[in-house]
Amino acid sequence: MREIGVGIIGFGTVGTGVVKILQGNGDLIAERMGGRLAIRKIADIDLERKRDVEVPSFLLTADAHEVIRDPGVDVVVELIGGEEPARSFILEAIREGKHVVTANKALLAHWGKEIFEAAKERGVQVGFEASVGGGIPIIRSLTEGLVANRIRAIFGILNGTSNYILTRMTEQGEEFGEALREAQSLGYAEADPRLDVEGIDAAHKLTILASLASGSWVEFERVYVEGITRITPLDIQFSMEFGYRIKLLAIAKITPEGVELRVHPTMLPKDHLLAQVGGVYNAIYVTGDVVGPTMFYGQGAGGLAAGSAVVSDLVSVARRIMGGVKGEGLLFSEGPVTYKAIEDLVCPYYLRFTAVDRPGVLSKISGILGANEISIASVIQKGREVNGAVPVVMMTHEAKEEAVKRALEEIDRLDVIKDRTTLIRVEEGS
């Protein structure tokens, strides 16, 4: 049986998961692919760290270049994360004629176009299923399963940490900080959680999905990003009273006028499939012009979930190698991409004002909203006074983001408003 040599750079959580899968299910995988994936070399900066998997010491090295230049390695798996030195390692591997598999969403979001062009020129393949959604096969679904469709929209819960925090806030009434600390204690959140809770991780993943869906490589910098740090139990409570749930959504809409890219807390109808995704799970809701709405759901993180996706890519690459198929590369349009600005967004809004409890406050707020052509659908004013102020919550009809932001700037300058107004966009998710 033919062997395909695998070299791994990065022996952390995902790298360990890959090795576990190849050790535990190696015979099954070999039977299914008609060849065997053989680990030739593993590089990591910390070879002494205790891991719950055993490998022969001769496979280990602290030098990533040993992996890349090993003549027995056919596929280099990059699992170190970050932009550098991961980018340099991948480009070096491509120059050496090695196929590449990576789980690195940040790298692909910023340097994907360069990497795919280099791979195409060299005739090698790049597998990146594990870069989005962990064990969810969303990359292959977009590039193969839905290839007959024009993708109209993608709505994704792409960050398990944020989804866990919002789930705890919804189900247990916890404050953001309390839910975050719990996530950290369980290993769901990093010591520095900013990439997760500020929406950056989800934006990296959205960049990749939107590029595949639109057929043009989109720029990460054009994604509007807003995190969940200002969401409070009050917002969760009010959203439920209106029949919604709050989720950190990554949204891409592809229209003839341009591509709309945004990540932010979103109110979804409580009966929407995405609204029911809890804990650390991920889900991606994709609408195609032929197939209509489809949803992909599963564990979005963890060594074995991501490791499963990495091994899936390894099998795909190995089959092509054994079949003598050169890497044809992903095809992206060379033309310029038109982006729709967040200021042009039109949707309903949830607005929570922190106002002094006195006559005339509502009329002042509604007057400014009306002057900016923002109509109010419903109002809730209740709760005890805190520091001389009470929450006033309004749901608007569809309005333009630019007008809403302009109105809020004026409202927040009123002497009866005691804190910055909270804005949450409302989506039907279709």
C-alpha positions as a printed Julia matrix, in Angstrom:
430×3 Matrix{Float64}:
   0.0    0.0     0.0
   1.4    3.37   -0.99
   2.37   5.76    1.79
   1.93   9.53    1.66
   4.44  11.31    3.9
   3.03  13.88    6.32
   5.04  16.54    8.15
   3.44  18.56   10.94
   4.54  22.02   12.11
   2.91  22.75   15.46
   2.28  20.01   18.01
  -0.3   21.75   20.19
  -3.98  20.99   20.66
  -4.84  20.48   16.98
  -1.53  18.82   16.11
  -2.03  16.36   18.94
  -5.58  15.74   17.69
  -4.3   14.94   14.19
  -1.74  12.46   15.52
  -4.38  10.82   17.75
  -6.72  10.35   14.79
  -3.99   8.92   12.55
  -2.89   6.54   15.31
  -6.39   5.48   16.32
  -8.11   5.36   12.93
  -5.1    4.93   10.64
  -6.15   1.5     9.34
  -9.71   2.66    8.68
  -8.45   5.76    6.84
  -6.0    3.67    4.8
  -8.76   1.27    3.79
 -11.0    4.13    2.68
  -8.36   6.09    0.74
  -6.39   3.19   -0.7
  -3.12   4.42    0.8
  -1.61   5.22    4.16
  -0.89   8.6     5.75
   2.52   8.23    7.41
   3.88  10.84    9.81
   7.49  11.55    8.84
   8.32  14.55   11.03
   6.76  16.8    13.68
   8.17  20.22   14.59
   7.37  22.23   17.71
   9.19  24.86   19.76
   8.45  22.99   23.0
   9.38  19.33   22.69
   9.33  18.76   26.46
   5.67  19.65   26.98
   3.56  16.79   28.27
   1.06  15.55   25.68
  -1.58  12.85   25.89
  -0.21  11.11   22.81
   3.06   9.26   22.32
   5.3    9.48   19.24
   8.83   8.15   18.67
  11.47  10.75   19.57
  13.13  10.49   16.14
  10.02  12.05   14.6
  10.36  15.22   16.69
  12.38  18.32   15.88
  12.49  21.94   16.99
  13.31  23.08   13.44
  10.34  23.57   11.11
  12.68  23.69    8.11
  13.54  20.02    8.74
   9.9   19.18    8.12
   9.67  21.28    4.97
  12.9   19.96    3.44
  12.47  16.31    4.38
  12.36  14.41    1.05
   9.95  11.9     2.57
   7.33  14.56    3.32
   4.69  15.02    0.61
   2.3   17.22    2.6
   3.21  19.89    5.17
   0.55  20.55    7.83
   0.86  24.04    9.39
  -0.78  24.25   12.82
   1.14  26.99   14.65
  -1.36  29.8    14.04
  -0.72  33.5    13.61
   0.64  35.23   10.53
   4.39  34.82   10.97
   6.33  32.6    10.77
   3.39  30.51    9.5
   3.21  32.45    6.22
   6.93  32.01    5.57
   6.78  28.28    6.34
   3.83  27.73    4.0
   5.38  29.68    1.13
   8.67  27.82    1.61
   6.83  24.49    1.53
   5.06  25.51   -1.68
   8.38  26.53   -3.28
   9.73  23.09   -2.31
   6.84  21.51   -4.2
   5.04  20.31   -1.08
   1.29  20.28   -0.73
  -0.01  22.22    2.28
  -2.8   21.75    4.81
  -3.52  24.54    7.31
  -6.05  25.41   10.01
  -4.84  29.02   10.14
  -7.8   31.36    9.59
  -5.92  34.56   10.48
  -3.2   33.77    7.96
  -5.67  32.97    5.18
  -7.8   36.03    5.91
  -4.79  38.31    5.44
  -2.57  36.35    3.01
  -4.87  33.8     1.38
  -4.71  35.32   -2.09
  -0.9   35.24   -2.11
  -0.79  31.66   -0.83
  -3.34  30.31   -3.31
  -1.64  32.07   -6.23
   1.74  30.63   -5.22
   0.24  27.14   -4.93
  -1.43  27.4    -8.32
   1.82  28.52   -9.95
   3.75  25.61   -8.36
   1.01  23.07   -9.07
   0.42  22.06   -5.46
  -2.72  21.91   -3.34
  -3.73  23.86   -0.25
  -6.25  22.25    2.1
  -7.88  24.53    4.67
 -11.08  22.83    5.83
 -10.1   23.23    9.5
  -9.7   27.01    9.19
 -13.46  27.58    9.59
 -15.91  25.69   11.76
 -13.59  23.06   13.21
 -15.07  19.72   12.25
 -17.89  21.21   10.13
 -17.16  20.51    6.4
 -18.17  24.0     5.26
 -15.19  24.69    2.97
 -15.79  21.6     0.85
 -19.51  22.29    0.88
 -18.95  25.74   -0.65
 -16.31  24.63   -3.17
 -17.96  21.35   -4.19
 -21.37  20.56   -2.71
 -22.93  23.94   -3.55
 -20.93  24.59   -6.73
 -24.13  24.73   -8.83
 -25.44  27.67   -6.76
 -24.91  31.37   -6.64
 -24.53  31.94   -2.92
 -26.83  34.75   -1.84
 -26.07  34.94    1.87
 -24.1   33.4     4.71
 -25.05  33.77    8.38
 -22.61  32.15   10.75
 -22.05  31.52   14.43
 -18.33  31.11   13.92
 -16.85  31.63   17.37
 -17.57  29.1    20.09
 -16.22  31.28   22.91
 -18.62  34.14   22.22
 -21.51  31.76   21.67
 -20.81  30.06   25.0
 -20.75  33.42   26.81
 -24.02  34.58   25.22
 -25.6   31.2    26.01
 -24.67  31.53   29.69
 -25.97  35.1    29.78
 -29.24  33.93   28.21
 -29.82  30.75   30.19
 -28.28  31.68   33.55
 -28.66  35.48   33.56
 -24.92  35.93   34.08
 -23.04  39.17   33.47
 -20.56  39.2    30.57
 -17.52  39.14   32.88
 -18.84  36.23   34.92
 -19.61  34.16   31.81
 -16.18  34.97   30.36
 -14.37  33.83   33.51
 -16.32  30.57   33.43
 -15.4   30.07   29.76
 -11.74  30.62   30.64
 -11.88  28.16   33.54
 -13.28  25.49   31.2
 -10.65  26.16   28.53
 -13.15  27.65   26.07
 -11.55  31.12   26.18
  -7.93  32.27   26.11
  -6.35  34.29   28.92
  -6.5   37.19   26.44
  -9.95  36.68   24.88
 -10.04  39.77   22.67
  -9.82  37.96   19.32
 -12.93  36.0    20.31
 -15.14  38.46   22.19
 -14.35  41.44   19.95
 -15.41  39.54   16.82
 -12.0   39.4    15.11
 -11.78  35.61   14.98
 -15.25  35.41   13.39
 -14.24  38.12   10.9
 -11.18  36.09    9.84
 -13.44  33.12    9.15
 -16.05  35.24    7.37
 -13.36  36.59    5.03
 -12.56  33.05    3.92
 -16.21  32.0     3.5
 -17.2   35.18    1.66
 -14.25  34.81   -0.72
 -15.29  31.28   -1.62
 -18.96  32.22   -1.9
 -18.42  35.31   -4.05
 -15.62  33.96   -6.24
 -13.5   37.04   -5.52
 -10.94  37.32   -2.73
 -12.37  39.85   -0.28
 -10.29  42.01    2.03
 -10.41  41.35    5.76
 -10.15  45.1     6.37
 -13.53  45.6     4.64
 -15.39  43.51    7.25
 -17.28  45.64    9.78
 -16.47  44.16   13.2
 -18.15  44.69   16.56
 -17.89  42.39   19.58
 -20.14  41.34   22.46
 -18.46  43.17   25.35
 -21.25  45.76   25.72
 -24.1   43.22   25.81
 -25.75  43.06   29.25
 -28.31  40.75   30.89
 -30.79  43.59   30.39
 -30.34  43.37   26.62
 -30.74  39.59   26.75
 -33.93  39.96   28.81
 -35.47  42.62   26.57
 -34.59  40.7    23.4
 -36.43  37.64   24.74
 -39.48  39.77   25.55
 -39.52  40.89   21.92
 -39.23  37.25   20.77
 -35.56  37.3    19.79
 -32.21  35.84   20.84
 -28.87  37.66   20.68
 -26.05  35.95   18.77
 -22.67  37.12   17.51
 -23.33  36.67   13.8
 -20.91  36.77   10.89
 -22.9   37.91    7.87
 -22.04  38.0     4.17
 -24.62  39.06    1.61
 -23.7   38.9    -2.05
 -25.8   41.15   -4.27
 -25.42  42.73   -7.72
 -24.66  46.01   -5.92
 -21.75  44.54   -3.97
 -20.63  42.36   -1.08
 -21.83  43.14    2.44
 -19.5   41.89    5.2
 -20.16  42.35    8.91
 -19.69  40.71   12.3
 -21.71  42.01   15.25
 -24.24  41.07   17.94
 -27.53  40.38   16.17
 -31.09  39.79   17.31
 -32.55  36.75   15.57
 -36.13  35.45   15.86
 -36.13  32.88   18.67
 -37.43  30.13   16.37
 -34.65  30.6    13.78
 -32.32  27.59   13.61
 -29.27  29.72   14.41
 -30.95  31.19   17.49
 -31.1   27.68   18.95
 -27.37  26.96   18.6
 -25.97  26.98   22.13
 -22.73  26.54   24.01
 -19.46  26.24   22.1
 -21.13  24.91   18.96
 -20.8   26.61   15.57
 -23.33  26.78   12.75
 -23.32  28.22    9.25
 -26.58  29.03    7.46
 -26.04  29.3     3.69
 -28.61  30.39    1.11
 -28.07  29.39   -2.51
 -30.15  30.51   -5.46
 -30.95  26.91   -6.45
 -30.89  24.89   -3.22
 -32.34  27.58   -0.96
 -31.36  27.65    2.74
 -29.03  24.99    4.14
 -27.39  24.76    7.56
 -24.17  23.17    8.78
 -23.76  22.5    12.49
 -21.15  20.99   14.78
 -18.26  21.52   17.15
 -16.28  24.54   16.06
 -13.17  24.01   18.15
 -11.13  21.42   20.01
  -8.26  19.19   19.03
 -10.27  16.28   17.69
 -12.9   18.36   15.86
 -10.29  20.47   14.05
  -8.05  17.41   13.71
 -10.85  15.62   11.89
 -11.0   18.44    9.33
  -7.2   18.41    8.91
  -7.21  14.66    8.26
 -10.07  15.13    5.79
  -7.84  17.54    3.86
  -4.9   15.13    4.08
  -7.01  12.35    2.57
  -8.23  14.65   -0.22
  -4.67  15.73   -1.05
  -3.36  12.16   -0.81
  -5.97  10.86   -3.23
  -4.94  13.48   -5.78
  -1.27  12.65   -5.32
  -1.96   8.93   -5.83
  -4.09   9.74   -8.86
  -1.37  11.89  -10.4
  -3.54  15.01  -10.28
  -1.68  18.3   -10.0
  -3.04  21.05   -7.77
  -5.22  23.23   -9.96
  -5.7   25.92   -7.32
  -8.78  27.89   -6.39
 -10.07  30.24   -9.05
 -10.86  33.79   -7.98
 -11.96  36.66  -10.19
  -9.22  39.18  -10.9
 -11.67  42.08  -11.12
 -12.19  44.63   -8.35
 -14.67  43.81   -5.58
 -17.44  46.27   -4.8
 -18.17  46.51   -1.07
 -21.33  47.78    0.6
 -20.54  50.08    3.51
 -22.07  49.51    6.93
 -23.51  53.04    6.74
 -25.74  51.87    3.87
 -27.2   48.95    5.82
 -30.99  49.0     6.17
 -32.56  46.88    8.92
 -34.64  47.18   12.12
 -32.78  48.19   15.28
 -32.97  47.56   19.0
 -32.02  50.7    20.94
 -31.54  50.8    24.72
 -31.31  54.27   26.24
 -30.26  54.97   29.82
 -32.47  57.93   30.64
 -33.54  60.08   33.56
 -37.06  59.11   34.68
 -38.93  62.35   34.11
 -41.76  63.6    31.86
 -40.83  64.54   28.31
 -37.86  62.21   27.89
 -39.63  59.88   25.46
 -40.82  62.78   23.34
 -37.28  64.17   23.09
 -35.89  60.81   21.98
 -38.7   60.06   19.55
 -38.51  63.58   18.15
 -34.85  63.16   17.19
 -35.51  59.72   15.74
 -38.42  61.08   13.72
 -36.32  63.96   12.4
 -33.95  61.33   11.01
 -36.79  59.35    9.41
 -36.58  56.51   11.95
 -39.99  55.16   12.95
 -40.59  53.35   16.23
 -42.23  49.92   16.21
 -42.5   49.4    19.98
 -41.29  50.79   23.31
 -40.58  49.26   26.72
 -39.85  51.43   29.74
 -39.6   49.56   33.0
 -37.26  48.49   35.77
 -36.08  50.24   38.87
 -34.05  53.38   38.82
 -30.27  52.87   39.02
 -28.09  55.93   39.68
 -30.99  58.16   38.75
 -31.7   56.5    35.39
 -33.96  53.8    33.92
 -33.69  51.72   30.73
 -35.86  52.81   27.81
 -35.93  50.28   24.99
 -37.19  50.91   21.47
 -37.52  48.63   18.46
 -37.47  50.52   15.19
 -38.83  49.68   11.79
 -36.27  49.34    9.02
 -33.93  52.32    8.97
 -30.62  53.27    7.41
 -27.57  52.75    9.63
 -26.17  56.16    8.78
 -29.38  57.85    9.97
 -29.53  55.77   13.16
 -25.92  56.57   14.09
 -26.53  60.27   13.41
 -29.64  60.27   15.6
 -27.88  58.45   18.45
 -25.02  60.94   18.46
 -27.56  63.71   19.02
 -29.61  61.75   21.58
 -26.53  60.79   23.62
 -25.7   64.5    24.01
 -29.02  65.17   25.77
 -28.72  65.95   29.48
 -31.41  63.33   30.23
 -29.26  60.5    28.77
 -26.79  59.09   31.32
 -24.85  56.51   29.3
 -23.98  55.6    25.73
 -26.95  54.07   23.93
 -26.77  50.37   23.07
 -27.57  49.48   19.45
 -28.23  45.93   18.25
 -29.14  45.15   14.65
 -32.1   42.87   13.94
 -32.0   40.19   11.22
 -34.58  37.7    10.05
 -31.68  35.46    8.98
 -32.8   34.52    5.48
